[in-house]
């Protein structure tokens, strides 16, 4: 069999198509490349997005908003000290973009102005924190991307 330009072009195309097919199959089979939607109820959350914007605006209107700090015990979320802690309710949602199995939610129960999220629940890396909280029937939202 002669090796000419036509044979070379056919072999190059077959090699290229084989590489692309290998790449596609390995991306679909390998679990480390498995990426899910951000949330299972993504479209429902999108419909409620305006409520979150209103809650963020309420939080920005506060004289002192929430803050956070990293300590050896974990993450401490600090609530404004000019508010009565008995009237603060809500929940904290921690979302791990790289692994949905690490996501968790906790209720806000305060004995002082600090809420501790223990270090044992958190791995190093990026976390998204959302604090949905109410004070005297007004809803607020604190949202932050942090590196732990």
N, C-alpha and C positions, 0 to 999 in steps of 0.2 A: 504494500500500500504506500502510495506517495503521500508525503507530508507537504501540503501547499498552503496558500493563504486561506483558502476556504476551510480546510481542515482545522487550521489554527484558530480561526474565528469561531467555528462551531465548538471547539474544545474550550475556548475562553468563555463563551456564553454558557455552556454546560457547567463549567466550574463556578461561574458567578451565580447562576441560578441555584446550584447546589449549596453554596455558601449562604445565600439568602434563606433558602428553605431550612437549613440547619439552624440559623439564627432565629427564625420564626418559631420553629418547633421547640427549641431550647427555652425561649422566653415564655412560651405557653405552658410548658411542663414543669420547669424549675420553680419551686415554692418561694425561693428568695426574691424572685421578681414579681410576686403576687401582690398587686396593689388593689385595695378595695376603695369604694367611695369613702368620702370623709365621714359620712354618717349613713346609716341604713334608711333613715327618714329624710334624706336630703331635700326632696322636693317640698315636703311639708314644712321643713324648717325655713326654706326659702320664702314661703308664703307668710311666715311669722317674722320675717326680717325687719319690717317696719317697727314692730313692737320693740325689738332689740335696739334699734336706732333711738327710739323715744327713751328707753331706759338709760342708754349711754348719755343722751343729752341731759337727763335728770341728774346723773352722776356728775357730769361736768359742771352743772349749775351749783353743786355743793361747794361750800367754802373750803372744806377739807375732804378730799376723796380718799378711797382706800389706797393703801400702799402695801408693799410686801418686802420681805427681806429673807435672805438665806442664812440659816444658822446651822450649828452642828446637829441640832435635833430635827431639822427639816425646814420647811418653809413656814414663815409666820406671816399671816395676813392681818394687817393692822387696820381696824375700823376707826373712823373719826371719833375723837374723844369728846366732841361737843354734842354727841347723840346719846340718848339713854339706851343702854345695851339690852334692857328688857324688851324693848320694842323692835329689836332687829331680828328678823327671821330670814330664812332662805336656804340656798344650797350652793356648794362649791363643786364645780365640774372640772376635772383635770383630764385633758385629752392629750394622748401621745400620738403624734402623726405617724410615727414609724411602726407602731404596733397597737392595734385596737384592743388587744387583750389586756393592756396595761391601763386603759382608761378606767377612771372611777369617779364616783360622786359621793359627797358627804354633806350632811345637814349642818347648818350653822347653829351651834349652841355655845353661847358666850358666857363666861364668868368674869372676864375682863375684856378689854378692847382688842385682844389678840386671839387669833384662831391658828392653832398649830396643825400643820399637815406633816405627819411623822416621816422621818427620813427612810424608814423601812419600806414605805409604799412607793418611793420615788427612785428611779434609776437615773444615772447621769445622761444628759442629752436635752433635747428640746421638748418643752411642755407648753401647752396652751392652757391658761387658767381662765375660767369664766366664773365669776361670782354673781349669781342672781340673788339679790337681796331686797327686802322690803323694810321700810321704816315708816310707821304711821300711815299705812295704806298707799304709800308711794313706792313704786318699783324702781330699782336701780340695777345697773349692770357694770361690772368691772371686768375688762377683758385684756389679757396681756400674754405675749409670747415670751417665755423665759428659757434660759439655758441653766439647767441644774447640774 
